[in-house]
Amino acid sequence: MSGRKHATQRVHRKRAPLGRGLHRLGLFLAILGPGLITASADNDAPGIATYSMAGSRYGYGFLWLLVVVTVGEVIVQEMAARMGAVTGKGTADLIRERFGVRVTASAMACLLLANAGTTMAQFAGIAASSELLGLTRYIAVPLAALAVGYLVLRGNYSAVEKVLLALSLAALSYIISVIKIGPPWGEILRATVTPSIQPDPQFVLAVMATIGTTITPWGIVYMQAAVADKGVAMDAYGATRIDVTFGATWGNIVSAAIVICTAATLFVHGIVVESAEGAAMALEPFAGSWARPLFSSGLLGASLLAASVLPLSTTYAICEAFGWERGLDHRPKDAPVFYAIFVGMIVMGVLVALIPGIPLFPVMWLSQALNALLLPVLLVLVLRLVNDARIMGRWANGRVQNVLAWALTAFIAAVGILLLISPLLPGLPEIGP
């Protein structure tokens, strides 16, 4: 008996590290939520198109920029999450209380216009990916809209969050594609740590599009509203900070994977793509028969995720701005405006995506230009809020956070101005999502 007892103890001691590892993994997965969802939704149809073009046109030359963008995204999203946890309110709610109705209405009008265009782009992505997978858009797009609508109308926040997190896993298809391609990792590492800038208007505009599709106004609004809706308190905020940091890092690892896929296969053969679906079709001859379905599946999952998140971020913001009931834990009859705006945006996106021969690419380009134009305005308002001691108390920004955030805001403001005037300048080609 004694020998069996000691043997059992040895087995338990051997298994204990594995059990602890699984327990820690479970705890880590449990804290993931708004941060991962927001960052994953950034890799939507316009985003995938942007990264595909960057990789096919400039090779690995954009990887260093993704490192910079990751830092900027962490800074911006962390501020939004912290405000949501401290105040229990969304961005638009705080803007209305602090700056008044006029400023809020102007900001919400711009947000609605930008998000409507980007929502159309998501359903365009669903249409394109479904046809690449062999299913007509006239079946796939309405089914996707019904699925998204049913999820939100019938579920509470916890249920919706679980589905959105599951959709985030679609991004793994790009990681798998990179592994299968086997790119030159030494060259990739050098490009990641060595900034590369070309004195070329096309390159500058591509940089602008990359920033504009990653750090977005709707991402700020959704992040803060989701943290507030989830009921995160500051004594448990450390887990949310981890979620935000991991989400932004993971989202941009996926972005880098898209750049690497197209650079390792298309750039080396001199092939430049003009859209995400074009990249999926062009990859197949060089990367194998698995490339097209993997790339298309990633596009479909990302478009479904963003088609859920974008209308939600818009409805949260508008309802907060004007004091209407909002939130997924309210029933439709208790928050009719919230659900009406959500359904209206989805219906509009579906109708546009089903128009025969519609130029989908300009729709994506316009939505990203509007995002870039709105973002500095929203960032200035957010920075004033997050530094207001009456609102944030001891959780206001520190000096380092402010220096980085204001520098980022100034840079993106210049980006927005150039995006606005670029179609009016001779010699500047229209590129972007």
N, C-alpha and C positions, 0 to 999 in steps of 0.2 A: 504493500500500500504506500509506503513511504517513497519508494522509487517512482511509482506512477504519479504521486503528488508533485515531486520535484520536476518530473518530465512535463506535467501539465503547466507548472509555473514557467518553465523555460519556453514552452510554446506561447503562453500569454505574453511573456516578455518580448518574444520575437514579433508578435502581431501588434503589440502596442504602438510602435512607431507608425505602422501602416494605418492603424485606427486613428491615431492623432492626425496623420496627414489627410485622411479623408474628412475628418471633422473640420480641420482648418479650411479645406477646399469648400466644404459645405457652407461654412460661415462666410467665406469670401463670395461665393455665388449668391448667398442670401442678401448681401448688401448691394448687389448690382441692381440698377433700376434706371432712374431718369438720366444719369450721366451716360451710361452705355447706349440707351435708346436714342438720346439726342445726337451723340457722335455718330452712331451707326446710320441714322437717318440722313446725315450730311452726305453720305456716299449714295446719293439718290441718282435718278436718271441724268440730270444735268451735271452732277458731280462726276459720275462715271464717264460721261462724254468728255468732260474737261480733262480728266486724268488720262483717258485714252489718247486724246489729241496731244497732250503734253509728252507722253511717252513715245508716241509714234513720230512726233516732229522733232523732239529735242533729246531723245534717249533718256539717260539717267540724270540729265542736267537739272531736273526739278526736285530731286530727292532732298537736297539741302533745304529747299524752301519748305518742304513738308515738316522738317524739324522745327523751323521757326514758327510755322503755322500751329503746330502742336502746342508749343509754349503759349502762344497767344490765345488759343482756344481754351486751355486750362485756366488761364487768368480770367477770361471773360465769363466762362461758365461757372467758375467757383464763386465769383461775386454774385451772380444771379442765384445760385443755390443757397449761399449764405443769407442773402436778403429774404429768400423764401422761408428759410428755417427760423430766422430771427423774428420776422413780422407775421408769418402765417398768411401773407398776402402776395398777390401776383404783381408783376412789373407795372401793368397798366393801372392797377388799383393805387399803387404808391405814387405814380406819376400824377394821377388826378388829384390825390390828396395834397401833394406837395406843390404842383405847378398850375393846377386849375384845369377847367374843362376845355378851354380853347387849345392849349398846347396838346392836351391828351387827344382831342378829336383830330387834330392835324396828324399826329403820329399814328393814330389808328387807321386813318384813311390811307396813308402810305403803306402801312403794314398789310391791310386788306388787299390792296392792289398787288403788292409784291407776292403775297402768299397765294392769291388766286392764280397768278401766272405760274408759280412754281407747282401748285397742285395740278394744274393742267399738264405740266411737264411730267408729273409722276404717272398719270394715266396714259400719257404718251409712251412712257417707258414700259408700262404694263402691256400696251398694245404691241410695241416693238418686240419685247421679249417673248410674248406669247406666240407671235408669228414665227419667230426664230425657232421656237420649240414645236412648231407644227400646228398651232391652234389659232383659228381666226380671231381677230380682235373683237369682232362683233358678238362673240360669245364670251371671250375672256374678260374684257373690260367691264361689261355689266355684272358678271359673276363676281369679279373682284370688288366692285363697288358695293354689291349686296353683302359680301363677306365683311368688308370694313364697316359698313353701316350697322349690320347685325351685331358685330363685336362691341361697338360703342353703345348702341341703343339698349342692348340687353345685359351688358356687363357692368360691374363696378370698377373702381380704379385698380384694385388688386388683380382682377381677372384680365383687364386690358393690358396691364403692365406685363403679365406673364406671357401673353401672346406676342406682344411687341418684342420682348426679349428673345422669344423663340425665332421671330423673323430676323433678328440681328444675326443669327447663326448662318444666314444665307451668305454672309460675307466670307465665310470659310472657303467658299468655292474659289475665290481669288488666291487665297493662301495655297490651296491645293494646286492651282494652276502654276504658281511660281515654283513649287517643289517639283512638279512634273517637268517643267521647262528646263530647270537646272541652269540658271543664268550665271554669269561670271561674278561671283561674290566679292572678289577683290576689287574689281572695278566699281561695283555698287557701293562698297564701303568708302572708297575714295570720293565718289560723287556725293555721298551723304555728308561728309565732313568738309568738303571743299566747295564754297560758294562759286557758282558759275553764272556770270551775267553777260548777256550779249547785247550790244548796242543796236538792237533791232526792234522796231515798233511792234512786230508780231510777238516777239519774246516778252516785251513789257506788258502787252495786253493779255498774254497767256498767264503771266504772273498775277495780274489783277483778277482774272477769272478764277484762278486757283484759290486765292484768298477769299474772294466773294462767295465761293460755293462751299467754304469750310466754316468760316465764322459768320453766322447769319443772325439777323434780327429775330426770326422766328425761333431760333435755337435758344436765345436768351429768354424769350417770353415763355417758351415751353418748359425750360429747365426750372425757372422760378415757380411757375404755376404748379408743376408736377411735384416739386418738393413741398410746397405749401399744401397741396391737395393730399399728399401722402402723410402729412402731419409730422414731419421730421422736427424734433426739438434739438436745441443746441447742445444738450448733454449727450446726444447721440450723433452729433454732426460729423464726427471724425469718419464714420463709415460712409457718409455721403461725399465727403471730400475725396476719399479713396475711389468711390464710384465715378466721380467727375474726372479725376486724373487718369484712372484706368480707361474710362470710356473714350476720352480724347486721344489717348495714346493708341488704343486699339483701333479706333476709327481711322487714324492716319497711317497706321501700319497697313490697313486694308487699302487705303489710297495709294500708298507706296507700292503695294503688290500689283495694283492695276497699272501703274506707271512702268514697273519692271516687266510685267507680262508683255505689254505692247512695245517697250523698248527692245527687249531681247528677241522679239520675233519680227515686228514690223519695221522699226527704225533701221535695223541692220540691213533690211532689204529695200529701204527707200520708200516704204509705203506709209502715207499719211492718211489717217481716217478723219472723218468729219462728224462722227456720232458714235455712241456706245454700240448700237446695233451693227454699225459698219465695222467696228473693232472685232466684234464677235465673229462676223463672217470672214474677216481678213485673217484672223488668227489660225483658222482651221488648216490651211495648206502648210503652215510652217510649224505648228505646235501639235498637230495630231487631231484625230476625230473627236477626242474628248473635250477640246478647247471650247468649241462653240456651245455645247450644252452647259458646261460649267459656267462660262461667262454669261450666258443667257439666264441661267438660274439665279446667279448673283444679281443681275439686273432686275429680274422679276421680284426677288425677295426685298431688295432695297427700295424698289418703287412701291411695293405694298406697304412697307414700313413707313416710308415718308408720306404716302397717301393717307395713312392713319394719323400721323403726328402733325403734319402741316395744318389740316383743318382744325385739329384740336387746339393747336397753339393760337390760331386766329380767333376761335370762339372764346377761349379763355380770356384773351386780351380784350376783345371788344366788350364782353360781358362785364369784366372787371372795370373797364373804363367808364361804363355808364351805369354801374351799380345793379346789373341784372344778376339773377341767380345763375351760378355756373358750377360745373363739376360733374364728374362721371358717377358720383355717388348720389346725385339727385335723379329722380325719375323725370321723364320727359314732360309730364304735366306740371312738375314743380319748377322746371327750368326751360320753358318753351323756346325762348330766344336762343339759348345756348345750342339746343339740338337743331333748331331751324337753320341757323347759320352753318352748322356742321354739315347737315344734309344738303343744303343749297350749294356749298362749295364742291361737294362730291358730285352732285348732279351736273354742275357746270363743267367740271373736269372730264366727266364721261362724255358729255355731248361734244366737247371740243375734240377729244381724242378720236371720236368716231366720224368726224367730218372727213370724207374722202379727199385725199390729196392735200390735206392741210400741211403747211410748212412747219413741222414740229420744232426744228432747230431754232428758228427765230423766236419762238415762244420761250424756249429755254434761255436764250440769250437775253431777252428782255427781262425775264424774271430775275436773273442774276444781276443785271445792271441795276434794277430797282432795289434789290437787296443791298448792294454796295452803296447806293445813294442813301438809303435809310439808316444803315448801320452806325455811322458816326454820330448822327443825331441821337439815336437811342443810347449809344455808349456814353455820350455827354450827360444825358439825363440819369443813366444808371450810376455813373461815377459821382454825380452830385448827391444822389440818394444814399449810396453806400458810404459816403463820407459825412453824412448828416448824423451827428451824435444823438439828436432827438429821435431818430428812427433806429439807428444801429447800436447806440450805446457803446460799450467796449468792443463790439464786434465790427467797428468801422475799419476801413482799409488802413494798412500800415504804409510807411513811406515807400518801401520797395515796390509794393503792389501798385501804388499810385503812379510812380515813375514809369513802370512798365506799361500800365494800362493807358496812361495819357499819351505815351509815345506811340503805342499801337493805334490809338484813336486818331492821332494826327496823321499817321501813315495811311490808314484806311480812308481818311477824308480826301487825301490827295488821290488815292486810287479811285474813289467815287467820282471825283471831278473829271479825271481822265477818261473814265468809262462813259461819262455823260457826253463829253465833247468829241470822243474818238470818231463817231460816224460823220462828224462835220469837218474833220481834218483830212485834207487830201493825202493819199499815200498810206493811210493807216487801214489795214485790212480788217474786216469784221470777223473776229474769231471769238470763240468762247462758247459756253453752253447755251 
